[in-house]
Amino acid sequence: MTQAAASAIVPVVNEERVIVAGGGAAGFFAAITCKEASPGTEVLLLERGPHFLSKVRISGGGRCNVTHACFNPAEFAGHYPRGGRELLGPFSRFQARDTVAWFESRGVSLKTESDGRMFPVSNSSDEVVRCLQDAAARARVRLESGCGVEHARRGPGGRFELNLSGGRTLQCTRVLIATGGCRTAAGGRVPVELGHTLESLVPSLFSFHIETPWVRALAGLSVNRIEASVPGTGHRAGGALIFTHAGMSGPAILALSAWGARDLHDRSYRFPLRVAWLPGVKAEAVEAELDSLRRRHPARLVIRTPIPSIPGRLWENLAAVAGLTPDTRWSGVSNASIRRLAAILESTELQVSGKSVNKDEFVTCGGVRLSEVNFRTMESRLCRGIYFAGEVLDIDGVTGGFNFQAAWTTGWIAGNALAATSA
């Protein structure tokens, strides 16, 4: 054998009983759960990037939206455009209430905000990261960053051979793949090598670009509740709206982007958007309210007399869209103008011309096909000894802590199943 040929052989340098690929929320939680349930099991947690839990650290604007204050598994599962049916059983075993108890038992108290989102009382994601890191250290989970799994195959004796970045090869009997959302097909290479199918990969949870000048002029303004819909798709979502320098965002828009992820992708993110500023209120009722304002305040300027639930700056622009000038008083508003303004309040149509990722967060629609996974254990139905957790699966939820809860739940189930196979 030549020296060149000898140097090309990558030695097997270690043999671990359980390897977890992916040091995000799901992988970290699974590794801790497995080690706590079976202290004698060797668990090695690998992270491709330089830091573990990086998405946890930046989530929620640095506050970490740990979960959502909804403690009915069926209701909770209804917040997932993809994966809700499959998660119903797992949520009956480990749900939001269990997540709260897990963190609080380790010193992280959570608070509930008015919209149901749950954050650390400290408003710091660093506290959540430290809690997870401390739990892993106490359980003696082995951590290695800067080390991704590039390829995987089943070797002799049922063991898996994992080729790592940097040229090393490890062997193990069980592998948990928790590498996060597959932003590209290459990100799902390892599951495919092991026989799995990836559902089509498109972004979820994104804001809308709208070039309409008055929309962009309202950047920074928020509206407590609207309903947004995309004509011809059946997709609609309600909630708060935030105007941005590029168009619109906020819970209603992000939820609409999640439910319509594939349809909006197929439209190249160019589509009409309808916004109901008074959701559930018909134009006839709005006309009656506007007529009442006209009768009660004839001398007042229209732009200074908004309907109470409409912010003043938004009201001024909607009035302008209806053809009312800044100096128009209610006494000068015709019945036709009343009808026109009521119709705009009931439904304003705008043109979306693109999208943006929601801040620093990225959620993917698509991933490992759910029918190929046993959700009682998170083990592959196609390749025994392979497990999945988190966003590598074709699971994604709307904004509000639902994606993290899917990570905690699937990680907990996978970790316990991995521990049980060690007994």
C-alpha positions as CSV (number, residue, x, y, z in Angstrom):
1,M,0.0,0.0,0.0
2,T,1.4,3.4,-0.9
3,Q,1.8,6.2,1.6
4,A,-0.8,8.3,-0.2
5,A,-3.3,5.4,-0.1
6,A,-2.6,4.9,3.6
7,S,-3.1,8.5,4.4
8,A,-6.5,8.5,2.6
9,I,-7.9,6.0,5.1
10,V,-10.0,7.7,7.8
11,P,-9.7,5.7,11.0
12,V,-12.6,4.9,13.3
13,V,-11.5,6.9,16.4
14,N,-14.4,6.2,18.7
15,E,-17.4,4.1,19.2
16,E,-20.4,5.8,20.9
17,R,-23.6,4.1,21.9
18,V,-25.7,7.2,21.1
19,I,-24.8,10.1,18.9
20,V,-27.0,13.2,18.6
21,A,-26.4,15.2,15.5
22,G,-27.5,18.8,16.0
23,G,-26.9,21.0,19.1
24,G,-30.1,23.1,18.8
25,A,-33.2,22.9,21.1
26,A,-34.4,19.5,20.0
27,G,-31.0,17.8,20.0
28,F,-29.9,19.3,23.3
29,F,-33.2,18.4,25.0
30,A,-33.0,14.9,23.7
31,A,-29.4,14.4,24.8
32,I,-30.2,15.6,28.3
33,T,-33.4,13.4,28.5
34,C,-31.5,10.3,27.3
35,K,-28.6,10.8,29.7
36,E,-30.9,11.6,32.7
37,A,-33.1,8.5,32.0
38,S,-30.1,6.2,31.5
39,P,-27.0,7.6,33.2
40,G,-24.9,4.7,32.0
41,T,-25.5,5.4,28.3
42,E,-22.7,7.3,26.6
43,V,-24.2,10.3,24.7
44,L,-22.2,12.5,22.4
45,L,-23.8,15.7,21.1
46,L,-22.3,17.1,17.9
47,E,-22.9,20.6,16.6
48,R,-21.8,21.7,13.1
49,G,-21.5,25.4,14.1
50,P,-19.1,27.0,16.6
51,H,-21.9,27.4,19.2
52,F,-24.6,25.2,20.7
53,L,-28.2,26.6,21.0
54,S,-27.5,29.6,18.8
55,K,-31.1,29.8,17.6
56,V,-32.4,29.6,21.2
57,R,-30.1,32.5,22.0
58,I,-31.5,34.8,19.3
59,S,-35.1,33.8,19.4
60,G,-37.8,36.2,20.5
61,G,-35.5,39.1,20.1
62,G,-33.1,37.7,22.6
63,R,-35.9,36.8,25.1
64,C,-36.6,33.2,23.9
65,N,-40.3,32.4,23.4
66,V,-40.0,29.0,25.3
67,T,-43.6,27.8,24.6
68,H,-47.2,28.9,24.5
69,A,-49.7,29.0,27.4
70,C,-52.1,26.5,25.9
71,F,-52.5,23.3,27.9
72,N,-54.9,21.3,25.8
73,P,-53.0,19.0,23.4
74,A,-55.6,19.0,20.7
75,E,-55.9,22.8,20.7
76,F,-52.1,23.2,20.8
77,A,-51.7,20.8,17.8
78,G,-54.1,23.0,15.8
79,H,-51.3,25.6,15.5
80,Y,-49.2,23.6,13.1
81,P,-49.8,23.9,9.4
82,R,-47.7,20.8,8.9
83,G,-47.4,18.1,11.6
84,G,-50.3,18.9,13.9
85,R,-52.0,15.5,13.5
86,E,-48.8,13.6,14.1
87,L,-48.0,15.7,17.2
88,L,-51.3,15.1,18.9
89,G,-50.1,11.9,20.5
90,P,-46.7,13.3,21.5
91,F,-48.4,16.3,23.1
92,S,-50.5,14.0,25.3
93,R,-47.2,12.8,26.7
94,F,-45.1,16.0,26.9
95,Q,-46.9,19.3,26.4
96,A,-46.5,23.0,27.3
97,R,-47.3,22.4,30.9
98,D,-44.5,19.8,31.1
99,T,-42.1,22.3,29.5
100,V,-42.9,24.9,32.1
101,A,-42.4,22.4,34.9
102,W,-39.1,21.2,33.4
103,F,-37.6,24.7,33.3
104,E,-39.0,25.9,36.5
105,S,-37.7,22.8,38.4
106,R,-34.3,23.9,37.1
107,G,-34.6,27.5,38.2
108,V,-36.1,29.2,35.1
109,S,-39.4,30.8,35.9
110,L,-41.6,31.6,32.9
111,K,-44.3,34.4,32.5
112,T,-47.2,34.5,30.2
113,E,-47.8,37.6,28.0
114,S,-51.3,38.8,26.9
115,D,-51.1,36.9,23.6
116,G,-50.2,33.6,25.3
117,R,-46.5,33.6,24.5
118,M,-44.3,32.4,27.4
119,F,-40.9,33.9,28.2
120,P,-38.4,33.7,31.0
121,V,-39.3,36.2,33.8
122,S,-35.8,37.6,33.2
123,N,-36.6,38.3,29.6
124,S,-33.2,36.8,28.7
125,S,-32.6,33.8,26.4
126,D,-29.2,33.5,28.0
127,E,-31.0,32.1,31.1
128,V,-32.6,29.4,29.0
129,V,-29.3,28.6,27.3
130,R,-27.4,28.4,30.7
131,C,-30.2,26.1,32.1
132,L,-29.8,23.7,29.2
133,Q,-26.0,23.8,29.3
134,D,-26.0,23.2,33.1
135,A,-28.4,20.3,32.8
136,A,-26.2,18.7,30.1
137,A,-23.1,19.2,32.2
138,R,-24.8,17.6,35.3
139,A,-25.9,14.7,33.2
140,R,-22.4,14.3,31.7
141,V,-23.5,14.7,28.1
142,R,-20.4,15.0,25.9
143,L,-20.4,18.1,23.7
144,E,-18.4,18.8,20.6
145,S,-18.9,21.9,18.4
146,G,-17.5,22.6,15.0
147,C,-18.3,19.0,14.1
148,G,-21.1,18.2,11.6
149,V,-22.2,14.8,10.3
150,E,-21.5,14.9,6.5
151,H,-22.5,11.3,5.6
152,A,-24.0,8.3,7.3
153,R,-24.4,4.6,6.4
154,R,-25.2,1.4,8.2
155,G,-22.1,-0.7,8.6
156,P,-21.3,-4.2,9.6
157,G,-23.1,-5.6,12.7
158,G,-25.9,-3.0,12.4
159,R,-23.7,-0.1,13.5
160,F,-23.8,3.2,11.8
161,E,-20.7,4.8,10.4
162,L,-20.8,8.6,10.5
163,N,-18.3,10.7,8.5
164,L,-17.7,14.0,10.2
165,S,-16.5,17.3,9.0
166,G,-12.8,17.4,9.5
167,G,-12.3,13.8,8.2
168,R,-13.1,11.7,11.3
169,T,-15.4,8.7,11.3
170,L,-17.4,7.5,14.3
171,Q,-19.4,4.4,14.9
172,C,-22.5,4.0,17.0
173,T,-25.6,1.8,17.4
174,R,-28.1,4.6,17.5
175,V,-28.3,8.1,16.0
176,L,-30.6,11.0,16.6
177,I,-30.8,13.5,13.7
178,A,-31.8,16.9,15.0
179,T,-30.0,19.1,12.6
180,G,-32.8,21.7,12.3
181,G,-34.7,23.0,9.3
182,C,-33.4,21.7,5.9
183,R,-32.9,25.0,4.2
184,T,-31.5,23.3,1.1
185,A,-31.6,19.7,-0.1
186,A,-28.0,19.3,1.0
187,G,-29.1,20.0,4.6
188,G,-31.2,16.8,4.4
189,R,-28.5,14.7,2.8
190,V,-28.0,12.4,5.8
191,P,-31.7,11.4,6.1
192,V,-31.8,10.7,2.4
193,E,-28.7,8.6,2.5
194,L,-30.5,6.5,5.2
195,G,-33.5,6.0,2.9
196,H,-35.8,8.8,3.8
197,T,-37.8,11.2,1.6
198,L,-37.6,15.0,2.0
199,E,-40.9,16.9,1.5
200,S,-40.3,20.0,-0.7
201,L,-38.4,22.7,1.2
202,V,-39.8,26.3,1.3
203,P,-39.6,29.1,3.9
204,S,-42.3,29.5,6.5
205,L,-42.9,32.5,8.9
206,F,-41.9,35.4,6.7
207,S,-43.1,39.0,6.3
208,F,-44.5,40.5,3.2
209,H,-43.0,43.2,0.9
210,I,-45.6,45.7,-0.2
211,E,-44.5,48.7,-2.3
212,T,-47.6,50.8,-1.7
213,P,-46.2,54.1,-0.5
214,W,-48.7,54.8,2.3
215,V,-48.1,51.3,3.7
216,R,-44.3,51.9,4.0
217,A,-44.9,55.3,5.4
218,L,-46.6,53.7,8.4
219,A,-43.4,51.7,9.4
220,G,-43.4,51.0,13.1
221,L,-47.1,51.3,13.6
222,S,-49.0,48.3,15.0
223,V,-52.7,47.4,14.9
224,N,-54.1,45.1,17.6
225,R,-56.2,42.9,15.4
226,I,-56.8,42.5,11.7
227,E,-57.6,39.6,9.4
228,A,-55.5,38.9,6.4
229,S,-56.3,36.6,3.5
230,V,-55.0,35.6,0.1
231,P,-57.8,35.5,-2.5
232,G,-58.1,32.2,-4.4
233,T,-56.2,30.1,-1.8
234,G,-58.6,29.8,1.2
235,H,-55.7,31.0,3.5
236,R,-56.6,33.5,6.1
237,A,-55.2,34.4,9.6
238,G,-56.1,36.9,12.3
239,G,-54.0,38.7,14.9
240,A,-51.8,41.8,15.3
241,L,-50.2,43.5,12.4
242,I,-47.0,45.5,12.3
243,F,-46.1,47.9,9.4
244,T,-42.4,47.7,8.4
245,H,-40.1,49.6,6.1
246,A,-40.7,46.9,3.5
247,G,-44.4,46.2,4.0
248,M,-46.2,44.2,6.7
249,S,-45.3,41.7,9.4
250,G,-46.6,40.7,12.8
251,P,-48.5,37.6,14.1
252,A,-51.3,37.8,11.5
253,I,-48.9,38.0,8.6
254,L,-46.5,35.4,9.9
255,A,-49.4,33.0,10.6
256,L,-50.7,33.5,7.0
257,S,-47.2,32.9,5.6
258,A,-47.0,29.6,7.5
259,W,-50.4,28.2,6.5
260,G,-49.8,29.4,2.9
261,A,-46.1,28.6,2.7
262,R,-46.2,26.3,-0.4
263,D,-49.0,28.2,-2.2
264,L,-47.2,31.5,-1.8
265,H,-43.9,29.9,-2.9
266,D,-45.7,28.7,-6.0
267,R,-46.8,32.3,-6.7
268,S,-43.2,33.5,-6.4
269,Y,-44.3,35.6,-3.4
270,R,-46.3,37.9,-5.7
271,F,-50.0,37.8,-4.9
272,P,-52.9,40.0,-3.8
273,L,-53.4,40.5,0.0
274,R,-56.7,41.5,1.5
275,V,-56.7,43.1,5.0
276,A,-59.9,43.4,7.0
277,W,-59.3,46.3,9.5
278,L,-62.4,45.4,11.5
279,P,-62.5,41.6,11.3
280,G,-65.9,40.1,11.6
281,V,-67.7,43.4,11.0
282,K,-69.7,43.7,7.7
283,A,-69.6,46.8,5.5
284,E,-73.3,47.6,6.4
285,A,-72.4,47.8,10.1
286,V,-69.3,50.0,9.3
287,E,-71.5,52.3,7.2
288,A,-73.8,52.7,10.1
289,E,-70.9,53.6,12.4
290,L,-69.5,56.1,9.9
291,D,-73.0,57.7,9.5
292,S,-73.2,58.0,13.2
293,L,-69.9,59.9,13.3
294,R,-71.1,62.2,10.5
295,R,-74.3,63.0,12.5
296,R,-72.6,63.4,15.8
297,H,-69.5,65.4,14.7
298,P,-70.4,67.3,11.5
299,A,-67.8,70.1,12.1
300,R,-64.9,67.8,12.9
301,L,-62.2,66.8,10.4
302,V,-62.7,63.2,9.3
303,I,-59.0,62.5,9.8
304,R,-59.2,63.6,13.4
305,T,-62.2,61.3,14.2
306,P,-61.2,57.7,13.7
307,I,-63.2,54.6,14.6
308,P,-61.8,53.7,18.0
309,S,-60.0,50.5,17.1
310,I,-58.2,52.1,14.1
311,P,-54.9,53.9,15.0
312,G,-55.0,57.6,13.9
313,R,-52.2,57.4,11.4
314,L,-53.7,54.4,9.7
315,W,-57.1,56.1,9.7
316,E,-55.7,59.1,7.9
317,N,-54.3,57.0,5.1
318,L,-57.4,54.8,4.7
319,A,-59.5,58.0,4.5
320,A,-57.1,59.2,1.7
321,V,-57.5,55.9,-0.1
322,A,-61.2,56.5,0.0
323,G,-60.7,59.9,-1.7
324,L,-61.2,62.1,1.4
325,T,-58.8,65.0,1.7
326,P,-57.1,66.2,5.0
327,D,-59.5,69.2,5.2
328,T,-62.7,67.2,4.7
329,R,-65.2,67.6,7.5
330,W,-67.9,65.0,8.3
331,S,-70.6,67.5,7.1
332,G,-69.0,67.3,3.6
333,V,-68.9,63.5,3.4
334,S,-71.4,62.1,0.9
335,N,-73.2,58.8,1.2
336,A,-71.1,57.5,-1.7
337,S,-67.9,58.4,0.3
338,I,-69.3,56.6,3.4
339,R,-69.9,53.5,1.4
340,R,-66.4,53.7,-0.2
341,L,-64.7,54.2,3.2
342,A,-66.7,51.3,4.7
343,A,-65.7,49.0,1.9
344,I,-62.0,49.9,2.4
345,L,-62.3,49.2,6.1
346,E,-64.0,45.9,5.4
347,S,-61.3,44.8,3.0
348,T,-58.3,46.7,1.6
349,E,-56.5,44.9,-1.2
350,L,-52.8,45.3,-1.6
351,Q,-50.2,43.7,-3.8
352,V,-47.4,41.7,-2.3
353,S,-44.1,41.7,-4.2
354,G,-41.8,39.6,-2.1
355,K,-40.9,38.4,1.3
356,S,-38.3,38.7,4.2
357,V,-37.3,36.2,6.8
358,N,-38.8,37.1,10.2
359,K,-35.9,38.9,11.9
360,D,-33.0,36.4,12.6
361,E,-35.4,33.4,12.8
362,F,-35.9,30.9,10.0
363,V,-38.5,28.2,9.9
364,T,-38.6,25.7,7.1
365,C,-41.7,24.1,5.6
366,G,-40.6,20.7,4.5
367,G,-38.2,18.0,5.8
368,V,-38.3,14.3,6.5
369,R,-41.6,12.8,5.5
370,L,-43.7,12.3,8.6
371,S,-45.2,8.9,7.5
372,E,-41.6,7.5,7.7
373,V,-41.3,8.2,11.4
374,N,-42.9,6.4,14.4
375,F,-44.1,9.3,16.6
376,R,-44.4,7.0,19.6
377,T,-40.6,6.8,19.7
378,M,-39.4,9.2,17.0
379,E,-37.6,6.3,15.4
380,S,-37.4,5.8,11.7
381,R,-39.8,3.3,10.2
382,L,-37.3,2.6,7.4
383,C,-34.0,2.4,9.3
384,R,-33.9,1.0,12.8
385,G,-31.7,2.8,15.2
386,I,-32.2,6.2,13.5
387,Y,-34.3,8.8,15.3
388,F,-35.5,12.3,14.4
389,A,-36.5,15.4,16.4
390,G,-37.2,19.0,15.7
391,E,-37.4,21.0,12.5
392,V,-35.5,18.4,10.4
393,L,-39.0,16.8,10.2
394,D,-41.7,18.2,8.0
395,I,-43.2,20.0,11.0
396,D,-43.6,23.8,11.5
397,G,-45.9,25.9,13.6
398,V,-47.1,29.4,13.6
399,T,-45.2,32.0,15.7
400,G,-45.7,32.1,19.4
401,G,-43.6,29.4,20.9
402,F,-45.1,26.5,18.9
403,N,-41.9,25.6,17.1
404,F,-39.9,25.4,20.3
405,Q,-42.6,23.2,21.9
406,A,-42.4,20.8,19.0
407,A,-38.6,20.7,19.5
408,W,-38.9,20.0,23.3
409,T,-41.6,17.4,22.8
410,T,-40.0,15.4,20.0
411,G,-36.6,15.7,21.7
412,W,-38.1,14.4,25.0
413,I,-39.8,11.4,23.3
414,A,-36.7,10.6,21.3
415,G,-34.4,10.9,24.3
416,N,-36.5,8.5,26.4
417,A,-36.8,6.0,23.5
418,L,-33.0,6.1,23.1
419,A,-32.6,5.5,26.8
420,A,-35.0,2.6,26.8
421,T,-33.1,0.8,24.1
422,S,-30.0,1.1,26.3
423,A,-31.6,-0.8,29.2
